[in-house]
Amino acid sequence: MRLLITGGLGFIGSNLVRHMLATYPSYEIINLDAQTYAGHPENLADVASNPKYKFVKGRIEDTELVNEIVSGRMFGKIDGIMNLAAESHVDRSIEDGAIFVRSNVMGTQALVEAAFKYGLEPGCKPGPDAKYSIKYMQISTDEVYGSLGPTGFFTEETPIQPSSPYSASKASSDMICQAYHHTYNLPVVITRCSNNYGPYQHPEKLIPLFINNLMNDKQVPVYGDGANIRDWLHVEDHCRAIDVVFHKGVSGQVYNVGGNNEKTNMYITKLLIKELGKTEALIKYVADRLGHDRRYAIDSSKIQRELGWTPKHTFETGIKQTIEWYTSNADWLNLVMSKSNVVPAVANAPAVAGVAN
Ligand SMILES: NC(=O)c1ccc[n+]([C@@H]2O[C@H](COP(=O)([O-])OP(=O)(O)OC[C@H]3O[C@@H](n4cnc5c(N)ncnc54)[C@H](O)[C@@H]3O)[C@@H](O)[C@H]2O)c1
């Protein structure tokens, strides 16, 4: 099996590449990544010399490059695509949405088109009976569903109602994938996961940003009243969900993935302060994010019931392990910060620092 994983130098992508190489030693993994401010070769330094791992620097919306890889001309036949490459930070999308459309929407289009073009079995006509040799998987987000009130959960049937330019670009990419399935019978599976935490997350996102600031006795900027709720899942559990959906998911289906760990941003902030032995005087309230979704909570019973996935990490142990990872990897944090235009430490109204996703 030869898989194309896009965005493999990012947070989830690097954890996924590592997971796939360790779980399936016979698979060859090709990582296509543009190495944006969020993609760092250091995230995969430990597997860089693995003969089963190949890296291509490039953009997923570069149709020529994507066609070279997906056609098999570059490395040999591709059996599957897992698309994680994306601009992923809501605050950046509020600053400038254009790159989100280019990378997330046009990039997804280039990948599904290549899967369709080069995966269609010889002699097959596109349509309900068409057979393909390339499986396509889209890594999406619960944010496509919009915001919840104080009760209820997102199910796979919840209407798509994105509120930020980021989530709108992710919703558009989901719909492109579903259209290729519906129109051509392209084998497509989609996961929609809640907020991830764990090692190698870019320190523009809430948990690593706050750990980094607290480690340096700097203030932590909390949006609004801090009562926005996110549903947190350890990145390794997300990678296991991607693995199971890719191998066992039913073509055309969406699978929600979540950890049933609803926490307010203030809860997370105070927990990090306590675990790092700091004081709540370091909390700095800043003006709320524009259009800030109030609550996300995901019903992941379908993937649990149909594919047997369950999270292994509890939030309590996962967050302790995560804090331990960042405090032991200060060099990584400094390196990533120095290579990115992240607003440092505290700002009055941080443009790209504050609340994860
Ligand atoms: N982080 C979360 O909590 C979360 C939750 C659910 C879904 N997701 C989705 O999972 C995927 C990965 O998220 P992440 O948090 O790891 O993001 P990330 O920002 O850490 O990494 C994104 C990676 O994609 C690369 N990239 C960006 N644009 C590209 C392009 N046009 N062509 C090629 N490579 C490009 C970057 O260089 C980077 O390595 C995204 O699609 C995101 O929408 C993330």
The ligand as an ORCA input file, in Angstrom:
! r2SCAN-3c Opt
* xyz 0 1
  N      -6.265     20.883     15.007
  C      -7.514     20.524     15.241
  O      -8.006     20.599     16.380
  C      -8.356     19.957     14.109
  C      -9.595     19.390     14.429
  C     -10.357     18.825     13.395
  C      -9.887     18.848     12.097
  N      -8.692     19.418     11.811
  C      -8.216     19.395     10.405
  O      -7.087     18.548     10.372
  C      -6.158     19.007      9.387
  C      -4.797     19.230     10.023
  O      -4.927     20.200     11.064
  P      -3.662     20.653     11.920
  O      -4.162     21.198     13.190
  O      -2.671     19.569     11.921
  O      -3.136     21.862     11.017
  P      -1.707     22.537     10.978
  O      -1.969     23.959     10.660
  O      -0.915     22.212     12.195
  O      -0.977     21.829      9.746
  C      -1.377     22.039      8.426
  C      -0.279     21.498      7.516
  O      -0.716     21.652      6.167
  C       0.318     22.259      5.402
  N      -0.335     23.044      4.342
  C      -1.114     24.148      4.495
  N      -1.564     24.556      3.289
  C      -1.063     23.695      2.379
  C      -1.187     23.583      0.971
  N      -1.903     24.456      0.254
  N      -0.563     22.553      0.349
  C       0.180     21.667      1.050
  N       0.344     21.742      2.388
  C      -0.276     22.738      3.029
  C       1.114     23.097      6.382
  O       2.436     23.326      5.924
  C       1.053     22.251      7.634
  O       2.105     21.319      7.661
  C      -6.763     20.284      8.797
  O      -7.403     19.935      7.602
  C      -7.776     20.722      9.835
  O      -8.843     21.415      9.235
  C      -7.906     19.992     12.796
*
